[in-house]
Amino acid sequence: MFPLHRPRRLRSHPQLRRMVSETVLSTSDLIYPLFAVPGKAIANEVKSMPGVYQLSVDKIVEEAKEVYDLGIPAIILFGIPEDKDLEATSAWHDCGIVQKAATAVKQAVPDLIVIADTCLCEYTSHGHCGYLELGDLTGRVLNDPTLQLLKKTAVSQAKAGADIIAPSGMMDGFVQAIRMGLDEAGYQDIPILSYAAKYASSYYGPFRDAAESTPQFGDRRTYQMDPGNAREAIKEIQLDAAEGADMLMVKPALAYMDVILRVKQATNLPVAAYNVSGEYSMIKAAALNGWIDEQQVVMETLTGLKRAGADLILTYHAKDAARWIAKLGG
């Protein structure tokens, strides 16, 4: 007896496998994160993220040009300010580091999409994502007063040239507050990419080295989501969509591919996945030790995220992935 069905027939040749591939990763799917710091000619490698740097604005512009030349359509900017305070002043000030970087990039590479991470943890002296009660040592952020800070931050980023506003603090109502602020300021056409389902994850460790945003006390579990919850993610994305979000994000990515799929099935909006710092650093560490083939693992990982439903992938692997896609003829 012989098998009636032989699926291996369609796997017999590389070109045939390419023809019937269900999921194809493209450079257009990628967004590259960058960390801006004050000063000039600065490129400080993040020890826990090999190949990732804190960059001064002039270096950010150089990176932006390389990213654009590789065919990557967008960057997302994070800022490490010179001064931090309880008001997160450097987040919303017109001379803030993200504002300076956004303006410089748009002047140098006008066709590159600049996304501004709209959060406050890098800019507050306590490292939490908004206002705290006086004397609070738990990190329980005051929701509604913080919305006003986020609104100011978003408007200042749009004024500086950001093409997309990406609020990441997981405050209730933050999309509506930012949408109202942008519209009132005349930025009706600036879209919002909401970190709609952002989990309280241990995968963020290396990012906090890069962004210098580790909380000074407490944790972020009163505003970021519990890792065990998936139905709650649908509630969060539905609320953000109703408030005017144009795109929705799931963060982290690898341990939350089921959430990416559920979000994709529950909305008609574009879905982004953030392939976060811990996911990047694990691959880098294993590759540097010779335990894995970095290219193959990265490409499999990013393809898996797209297969799960991600239309956009924020990843520190973006430049390498773009080169590998080009080499493979993608």
Disulfide bonds with the S-S distance in Angstrom:
none
